[in-house]
Amino acid sequence: QVQLVESGGGLVQAGGSLRVSCVASEDPLNKYAAAWFRQAPGKEREFVGAIDWTGRNTTYIDSVKGRFTISKDNAKNTVYLVMNSLKPEDTAVYYCAAEPFTTAQAMAVIPLDYWGQGTQVTVSS
C-alpha cells in the first residue's frame, strides 16, 4: 500500500506562488493517479485537481484553472501542486490522495483509499 507525505506548505502573500509536494513510498507512484484536495476552517473538504495514472491528463476545478498545475515525477515518486497567483481564499490544509490506475476525472468522485496527512497553506491579504 502506498504511503503519502505532503510538504511545502507555508505562509505566502496574495499574488505569490507556492509548490507543495506529495512523496509516495511503499509502492511505486507510476501506477497511481493522484489528486489534491483542500479543507478550509469550517468548510468541507474540496477537490482541487487531479492527474491520471499515466501522468498525461489533468483536471482542475474552475476556481484554480490557469493558476494551479499538478504534475507527477515517477522517478522521484512525487506529485507536485504548483500554485500561482494565490488568493486568501486558497488558504486551507492541502491533502494529496492516490488511487491505482484511475483517470483524473474519476479522482474527484470515487472513494479514495490513500491519503496524506496534509500541509497548511496560508495566503495573507
ABEGO torsion letter per residue (X at the ends): XBBBBBBGBEBBBBGBBBBBBBBBBGBBAAABBBBBBBBBBGBBBBBAEBBBAAGABBBBBAAABGABBBBBBAAAGBBBBBBBGBBAAABBBBBBBBBBGBBAAAAAABBBABBBAEBBBBBBX
